[in-house]
Amino acid sequence: MNRTLRLFDLFSCAGGAAKGYRGAGFEVVGVDIVAQPRYPFEHHVADALEFLAARGEEFDVIHASPPCQHYSPLHALAPHLEYPDLVAVTRSALEVLGKPYVIENVMAAPLDRARSITLCGGMFGLRTYRHRRFESNISLRPATHPKHVARTATSRRRERWAQGWHISVTGDVGRYVGPEAMGIDWMTGDELCQAIPPAYTQHIGHQLRDHLTDPSGRLALSEAVA
């Protein structure tokens, strides 16, 4: 397959996932309900699932990161706030389309554990652990998960970073050490908190390319999800 493979990045935020897939060789197009002026590739402001229905057939692979707030432990701190619960409806739309897909979310999200892997910053030499789960209809391989030995700072991050700590990338991370911890240098602090490190999706992207370009067909969807 000589043509450039195209990936549709749904619920894109500012492009952490997109950058990793680009590093794996995909042409990436993003869509989000909110404008993302720092998204590094072609981007559209629209409802992600409506845009998927209209243009999903144009792409080889779909990545989706539905809003995570409904599933996050932080939701317990503000239970009066309503957040969308979109994992199931997103999965249904992707299964109808029939393309290889990846759904990313926080650990507590209702992803199919039998068809998902967990990635961590420690797997890629990052100084934030930031566990995220990735469900797919192809068989994904995780990376080696090293033992967590570094202390993680949730406050006084700049000081503790200099002391060798890891950091937690949360709402008040700012741009002091967050970009280096995440491998992201183009986002604001608020955008970093909604992002995943590009290293995660570059790891997955290489596997997707192998799946799509395998001439033997032995990675067909029917076999991958068996």
N, C-alpha and C positions, 0 to 999 in steps of 0.2 A: 504494500500500500504506500504509494509515493505522495499522495495528496496530504495536505495539512489536516490533522484531526481537529475537530471543533468541539469545544466543551461549553455548555450552558451553565452559568453560575447563578442559581436562584437564591433569593434572600441574601444578596451579595455582601451587604455592608460595604466597607471600604477596601476590600480586595485582598485580605490575607490569604484566603484559600486560592483565589485566582492567581496570585503571584506564584504559588507553589506549582499549580498546574501548568502555568506558562514555563516554569523552569523544567518541567518534564516534557515540553515540546508541544503543548496544545495551543491552539488559538482560542482565546477565552472571550466570551461575551457575558456581561453581568446584567442583572435586573434586580431592582429593589423598589419598594414602595416609597422610599425616601431618597432624595437626590444625594449622590455620593461624588462630590466634586474632586476628591483625591483618588477615586478608583483608577487604577493604572491602565485600563483597557477600554474598549467600547462598552458603553453602559446605557441602560434605559431605565427610566422611572415609570414603573407600572406595577400592578398587582402580579406577583411572581407566578401564581398558578394560572391566571388568565393568559399571561404571556407565554407560559409553557404550552397551553392548549393551542395557541395561535402559531407558535414558531418552533415547538419542540422537535418536529421532524427534520429541521435543518441541521441538527447537531448529532454528533456521534456518541456523546456521553452527557449525562446531566448530573450536576452536583447541587445539592440543596442543603441549606443551613436554616431551617425554620427558626423563628424566634425562640430563644431558650428560656426566657424569664418565667414562663409558666412552670417549668420543671426545675428551676434552680432553687437550691436551699435558701437563697436570699429572698425568695418570694415569701417565706414565712415571716420575714421582718415587716412586710407590708401586705398582709392578706386581703386588705380591702381593695387593692388594685387588681384590675382585670387584665390578664394577658392572653393572647391567642394560643390555642392548643392545636397546632397544625401538623404534627408529625404524621398522624394517621391519614389525613386527607392528602398530604403531600405524597406519602407512599402509594396510596391508591392511584393518584394521577400518574405517577412514574411507572407503575406496573401496567397501566392501560397503554401508555406510550410504547413500552416494550424495549427501550434502549438500556444499555448498561447505566446504572446510577449509583450514586453515593449519597447517603443522608448523614449529615454531621450534627451532633448536638452534645449537650452536657451529659455527664454520667447517669443522672437520674431520669433522663428522658426515656420514653417508652419505645426504644429501638429494639429490634429483634436481636437478642444476644447470640442466637445461633448463627446469625449472618453478619456479625459485627466484630470489629477489633477495637482495641483501645490504644491510643497513642499518647505519648508523654514527652515533654520537653527533654527529659533526661536521656531519651533514646537518641537524640540528635545533638547532644552537647550544649543545649540551651540552659540558661540559669533561671528557668521557671518550669515547674512540673506540668501544670495546666492540662490535666487529663481530659481527653475528649474521645467520644465513641463515634465510630464510622460504620454504618450499615450499608451493605451492598448486595446486589443480586449477582455479583461475581465473587469468587473466592479471593479474599484479601489476606495478605500475610502481614502480621505485625512486625515490628522491629524488636531487637533484644531490649528488654526492660531492666535497666540497672537498678540496683537497690537505692532507695532514697536515703542519702546520708547528709545532704546539705540542709542547714536550717533555712526556713523560709520567712522572710520579713513581710508583714502586712502594714507596717508603719516604719517611719524613719528609713525609708528604702535606700535613699542615696548614701547615707552613712553606712548602712549594713551591707549594701552592695560592695562598697570599697573594702569591707572586712571579709568579703568572700561568700556572703550569704546568697541564696536564691531569693527571688521576690515573687509575691503574688500580684498578678496583673488584675487589679480591681478598680473600682470607680474613681479613686483619687490617685492613681498611679502617675498621672502627668507624663511629661516627656523627659524626665530625668534619666531613668535607667530602663524604662519600659521598652523603647525601641531595640536596644541591644539584647534585652532578655528574650524578646519575641522574634528577632530577626526581621524587623519591620522598621523602615526609616522614613515613611511618608505620611504617617497618620498622626492625628491629634491624640491626646491622652484618652479622651472619651471613645474615640474610634478603636484604639488599642484594646480597650476593655471588651469590645464586641468581636474581636478578631481571633483567629487561630494562627499559629505560626506557619508560614509558608512551607517549612520543612515537612510538616505533616502531609500536605497534599502533594508535594513533590514526590514523597515516598509512595503514596497511593497512585499518583499519576503515571509513574513508570510501570506499575502493575497493570493499569488500565491500557496503556499503550501495548504492552505484551499481549493482553487479551485481544485487543482489536486487530493486531497485526499477525497473530499466530496463523500461519498458512494451513496448519493441520486441522484447525477447527476443534481441537480437543478441549478448548476452554469455552465451548458453547454455553449459553446461558442455562440450558436445561441441565447440563452436567454440573455447572458451577454451583447451583443452588440445591442440588440433590442431597 
